[in-house]
Amino acid sequence: MRREELERALRHIAPRIPDHEFASVVDHALASPGLRGGMPETALWLSMTAYIRHVFTDYDALLDDSYDVDSARHFVLDETNEKLAEWGVKRRVSDKD
């Protein structure tokens, strides 16, 4: 039941997300102890933004180069928001997220 609820919500939130990324975002939301019991939209938002940072940006390389989390997130903010827009997501990440 939870998977179906998350899948419906993600199709609404990110209507153009490719199938492979769709499955990865839902799987992460289901597997993460911190996201598993959350509201679907919140769990998916956190799962989706984390997925984008780690897969489509230099976020991990910045962390490896000793940047702190907030600085690394700042430097990948535009790329993250571009991917969200590509997937049809209306919400954007800000420096406060």
C-alpha positions as CSV (number, residue, x, y, z in Angstrom):
1,M,0.0,0.0,0.0
2,R,2.7,2.5,0.9
3,R,4.6,2.0,-2.4
4,E,1.4,2.7,-4.4
5,E,0.7,5.8,-2.4
6,L,4.3,7.1,-3.0
7,E,4.1,6.2,-6.7
8,R,0.9,8.2,-7.1
9,A,2.3,11.1,-5.2
10,L,5.5,11.2,-7.2
11,R,3.7,11.1,-10.5
12,H,1.8,14.1,-9.4
13,I,4.9,16.0,-8.0
14,A,7.3,15.1,-10.8
15,P,5.2,14.2,-13.9
16,R,8.2,14.0,-16.3
17,I,10.6,12.0,-14.1
18,P,12.1,9.1,-16.1
19,D,11.1,5.6,-15.1
20,H,14.6,4.6,-13.7
21,E,14.8,7.7,-11.5
22,F,11.2,7.2,-10.5
23,A,11.9,3.8,-9.1
24,S,15.1,4.9,-7.4
25,V,13.4,7.8,-5.7
26,V,10.5,5.7,-4.4
27,D,12.8,2.9,-3.3
28,H,14.9,5.4,-1.3
29,A,11.8,6.8,0.3
30,L,10.7,3.3,1.3
31,A,14.2,2.2,2.5
32,S,15.3,5.2,4.5
33,P,14.3,5.0,8.2
34,G,14.0,8.7,8.4
35,L,11.6,8.9,5.4
36,R,9.7,5.7,5.7
37,G,7.0,7.0,8.0
38,G,6.7,10.5,6.8
39,M,4.0,12.2,4.7
40,P,4.4,11.0,1.1
41,E,5.1,14.4,-0.4
42,T,7.7,15.2,2.3
43,A,9.4,11.8,2.0
44,L,9.5,12.1,-1.8
45,W,10.8,15.7,-1.8
46,L,13.7,14.7,0.5
47,S,14.4,11.5,-1.4
48,M,14.2,13.2,-4.8
49,T,16.5,16.2,-3.9
50,A,19.0,13.8,-2.3
51,Y,19.0,11.6,-5.4
52,I,19.5,14.5,-7.7
53,R,22.4,15.9,-5.6
54,H,24.2,12.5,-5.5
55,V,23.6,11.4,-9.1
56,F,23.4,14.5,-11.3
57,T,25.8,17.0,-9.6
58,D,29.3,17.3,-8.2
59,Y,27.9,17.3,-4.6
60,D,29.9,14.2,-3.5
61,A,33.1,15.4,-5.1
62,L,32.7,18.7,-3.2
63,L,32.2,16.8,0.1
64,D,35.3,14.8,-0.8
65,D,37.2,18.0,-1.3
66,S,36.4,19.0,2.3
67,Y,33.5,21.4,1.6
68,D,30.9,21.4,4.3
69,V,27.4,20.2,3.5
70,D,25.9,23.7,3.3
71,S,28.6,24.9,1.0
72,A,28.4,21.8,-1.3
73,R,24.6,22.2,-1.5
74,H,25.0,25.9,-2.4
75,F,27.3,25.1,-5.3
76,V,24.9,22.5,-6.7
77,L,21.8,24.5,-6.2
78,D,21.3,25.6,-9.8
79,E,21.9,22.1,-11.2
80,T,19.5,20.6,-8.7
81,N,16.8,23.1,-9.6
82,E,17.4,22.6,-13.3
83,K,16.8,18.8,-12.9
84,L,13.7,19.4,-10.8
85,A,12.4,21.7,-13.6
86,E,13.2,19.1,-16.2
87,W,11.1,16.5,-14.3
88,G,8.2,18.9,-14.1
89,V,8.5,19.7,-10.4
90,K,7.2,23.1,-9.5
91,R,8.9,23.5,-6.2
92,R,12.6,24.6,-6.1
93,V,15.4,24.1,-3.6
94,S,16.7,27.2,-1.9
95,D,19.8,27.9,0.2
96,K,17.6,27.5,3.2
97,D,16.7,23.9,2.4
